[in-house]
Amino acid sequence: MSNVKEGEDKDENKENTVTFEVLQLIKEAQSQHGLKHGDYHRYRGYCSRRLRRLRKSLGIIQSSGTRHRSTFAMKKITNDMVVGSLKAKKDPIRYLYIPLMSAERCWSYAMALKQEANTEPRKRFHLIRKLRKAVIYGQELEKLTNQEPNFCDAKTKLETQAYSAYLSGLYYFETEQWAKASEYLKKAQAIYVKLCGVVVDDETSVWYQQKVDELKPTLRYCAFNIGEQGIKAQDFIDTLKLESNDIEDELLSSKLDQLILQTRERQSATLSEVTWLGKTFAIKQEKIRSFLITYQEYNSVDFKTMNKLEKLLFECRDCIQLLRDANQDKTPLHCYLLYLRLDLTHRRNLFLINNIDNPSDLIRPYEVLLGTLNDMKTLPLRQYFNSEDDIEELLNEINNRSIAFKALRCYSIAKVGKIDWKQAIALLNKSSQYCSEYLESDHKDEALKQQIKELQAKANSEKFNIYANSLIKDTEAVKVDKNQKVKTPVIERLDTYLPETEVTSGYIIMAHFPPQFRPIPNKPLFFDIAHNHLKFPSLETEIANQKSSGLTGLVKGWLWRK
């Protein structure tokens, strides 16, 4: 009997257990009501309307009196309300929705204020108050789900604990209390990692894993500010940005921007002069210092995106314009910035070429690259710099790169296919010559060297392919189909060898019969040349008689019928 009672108690506990999937409900609501496009105001309005409907349906309205003279009386959700609805066989999840939606409303309001705090600093205080309020609602939700042992299942308890810890971590992160922020965010991350390993449903585990990935950059930032990682600020920024490319975290992005500005300011204070081509020149403009620091940072690594190149190129143009406005366009610094602008343009075109597959689309970018290298050669380097060895080394490097890109351009033109095979072979020969010239020269770019080696092998193999294809086409043009019946008679092709199959086939035309008509000359025409030597009688007397008759003769002839 005791075993039967224990089984009945277990069944009752299972029926009275509530499952409340906090993270999945939040993510679905956010994606459906504005946060897919970063519209926090829309999501906040949704949370307010949802709260109003829930309180009205549950009879927990916090205002009393008439519409125009209402008074506010706070009514919190207690554990007795939830347990009572559970015992009354009603849905207790609606009570849990109220603190959850209240926390989400405060959080979305804080994120909206975060977007506006860049232009209005006073809104930052309102932001912190809203985050503190969201933390309070998150703690209320955690207490509701963890107070009664038989009220919620273990998964719900863990999810509410992680949600409350996440909100607390965001609050301390914004108030720059890095140790506490790291503590709470690590707690939330640990819970989500455990849930991701336990949950069988793939869709739910995706939400947990995504949340874990979102927390990693924030935790690294906290650890950096605490001093747990012995790395440089710029290395940390690059690593963090690489990890948080696809994470839309307003708090983290703003903190990163502040860290970047602080790092640039510290570095620009130490950068006062630059040495290039054996000459050292001072830098007084703060904007140019900041640009040169950024260029040096990104020059040490490969550019990952086009946005960085475009941004640096625009900054370089602004620095050049700044010198021109200050009448400093005939200085070594101006020449150096012109070289950097051409170098950035050159890298941008290389980035575009690496993303092109069609050979016909590569011709124009290679021409632009060669034009940029020619512009580098025309810079007045000897006018501002005295180190002849450094200048010659730079010009030799530019010439070598020009030779390499000429080889690539010739190969691209030969591969287009709209030219004659003889021209294609000539272009491939020229490309191979450029490759040999580049490989024999002194070059420093190992990646370009490997590319030119592969190009030379391709050009040589492509020449033989074109030769073979041209020979095949010539033989096909001469070859006559054996089954084709030749309609030209034998008498007109006596110099052509007749195959045995044509003679024995029975279908052979010796000559056309009847013969075809052909044009022949007509009878000759005889001209009377003696006509020019004949003298005819004069008719002047007849003309004079007609003139003398006049009107009388006309009337006479008419009356007398003459």
Secondary structure, 3 states (H helix, E strand, C coil): CHHHHHHHHHHHHHHCCECCCHHHHHHHHHHHCCHHHCCHHHHHHHHHHHHHHHHHHHCCCCEEECCCCEEECCCCCCHHHHHHHHHCCCCCHHHHHHHHHHHHHHHHHHHHHHHHCCCCCCHHHHHHHHHHHHHHHHHHHHHHHHHCCCCECHHHHHHHHHHHHHHHHHHHHHCCCHHHHHHHHHHHHHHHHHHHHHCCCHHHHHHHHHHHHHHHHHHHHHHHHHCCCCCCHHHHHHHHHHHCCCCCCHHHHHHHHHHHHHHHHHHHHHCCEEEECCEEEECCCHHHHHHHHHHHHHHCCCCCCHHHHHHHHHHHHHHHHHHHHCCCCCCHHHHHHHHHHHHHHHHHHHHHHHCCCCHHHCHHHHHHHHHHHHHHHCCCHHHHCCCHHHHHHHHHHHHHHHHHHHHHHHHHHHCCCCCCHHHHHHHHHHHHHHHHHHHHCCCCCHHHHHHHHHHHHHHHHHHHHHHHHHHHHHHHHHCCCCCCCCCCCHHHCCCCCCCHHHHHCCCCCCCCCCCCCCCCCCCCCCCCHHHHHCCCCCCHHHHHHHHHHHHHHHHHHHHCCC
